[in-house]
Amino acid sequence: MKPIQMVDTKTQYLKIKEEVDKGIFEVLESAQYIGGAKVNEFSEALNVYHNSAFTITCANGTDALQIALMALDLQPGDEVITPSFTYIATTEVVALLRLKPVFVEVNPKTFCIEPDAIRNAITPKTKAIVPVHLYGHAAPMEEIMQIAKEYNLYVVEDNAQAIGCNYTFNNGTTKKTATIGHIGCTSFYPSKNLGAYGDGGAIFTQDAMLAEKLKMIANHGQKTRYIHDIVGCNSRLDAIQAAILTVKLKQLDNYIVARNNAANYYNKAFANHTKITTPFVASYSNHVYHQYTLILDGVNRDGLVNYLAEKKIPSMIYYPIPGHKQKVFETIGSEKYNLEITDWLTEKVISLPIHTELETDQLEYITTEVLNYINNH
Ligand SMILES: *Cc1c(COP(=O)(O)O)cnc(C)c1O
């Protein structure tokens, strides 16, 4: 059996090595390292894949979120509603822009932001909602967009973990996550479902005016070279990453199938276990399994993590400390939050290895050892 890793980008690379290496060498030969044909080709392909009107590539997923919020003309102190149960990048950019993150609960089944909690958190200062499609499962976007319409709020989707996820509306139509809100953001961090071999990110919008603004902000606030109309930043996807991502984008749907196959193996092995809740998939979403995350009940989680580590099985806790309990947010009065579901989840979740290269003997070994521990402790 091959050693087990949380993510196996090396084996994945070897399967597409020839094409990837060719793309990288083409960039070296072209001497167009920033911008140019490879970046345009990838942006186009990404736009087509998402059936999006506009796609703007940038340096990473955190920048994508920051640029998105910068494009909305918010004022210092304006409130942005986000889940507390997410990666720090989601909420950090809000604070960075002197906006106020307002943390709300997630649904304990989907791990995604709860529409009723959004409604309860709205004040006259609320200007935007940032739902996160956590672990690769969509937040309930139809309800979120309805709330946004009622209260005239912007919606910025954090799709860093769910690229390729399909959202099905009540009327049966489907859209890719990241193309439903006013702006959608994603990340090409190497371990993400569409991972570069370095950093990368992208921003999606269906609005021409927003698209132009996003593009300007990502490029020093300029439309024409050396003419700077607004405050921007420098956030570029480099051509080598674009060449790699162009090759990998063609594999994304296969990668999602491979992740689902691994998840299905886990689901079967853990089905109906009284101490294990396997991932829930809502009728409106499919799952692209960026993470495979269980909820444990009556299990010594630290004990399980240590036991698995002894057996050379990595596992992770995403996320051990929620946003509202992070020191960085003390200044916004985070101590007043009472997010019971979020706190409960941070103590109960565990993520098992999931990637495109897991083999059956590895899955069998992992599930056997997880059950070994849980059934005997
Ligand atoms: C990875 C991630 C980001 C940030 O992406 P980077 O490319 O690492 O900056 C933002 N939000 C979520 C939920 C993520 O998982």
The ligand as a MOL file (V3000), in Angstrom:
LIG
                    3D

  0  0  0     0  0            999 V3000
M  V30 BEGIN CTAB
M  V30 COUNTS 15 15 0 0 0
M  V30 BEGIN ATOM
M  V30 1 C -8.3780 28.3470 0.6280 0
M  V30 2 C -9.4760 29.2080 1.0470 0
M  V30 3 C -9.4430 30.6110 0.8590 0
M  V30 4 C -8.2060 31.3550 0.4280 0
M  V30 5 O -7.5860 30.9400 -0.7020 0
M  V30 6 P -6.0060 31.2200 -0.8990 0
M  V30 7 O -5.7960 30.9640 -2.3340 0
M  V30 8 O -5.2720 30.3140 0.0000 0
M  V30 9 O -5.7730 32.6640 -0.5610 0
M  V30 10 C -10.5580 31.3390 1.1820 0
M  V30 11 N -11.6550 30.7630 1.6950 0
M  V30 12 C -11.7320 29.4480 1.9150 0
M  V30 13 C -12.9810 28.8720 2.4750 0
M  V30 14 C -10.6470 28.6230 1.6180 0
M  V30 15 O -10.7080 27.3080 1.8670 0
M  V30 END ATOM
M  V30 BEGIN BOND
M  V30 1 1 1 2
M  V30 2 1 2 3
M  V30 3 2 2 14
M  V30 4 1 3 4
M  V30 5 2 3 10
M  V30 6 1 4 5
M  V30 7 1 5 6
M  V30 8 2 6 7
M  V30 9 1 6 8
M  V30 10 1 6 9
M  V30 11 1 10 11
M  V30 12 2 11 12
M  V30 13 1 12 13
M  V30 14 1 12 14
M  V30 15 1 14 15
M  V30 END BOND
M  V30 END CTAB
M  END
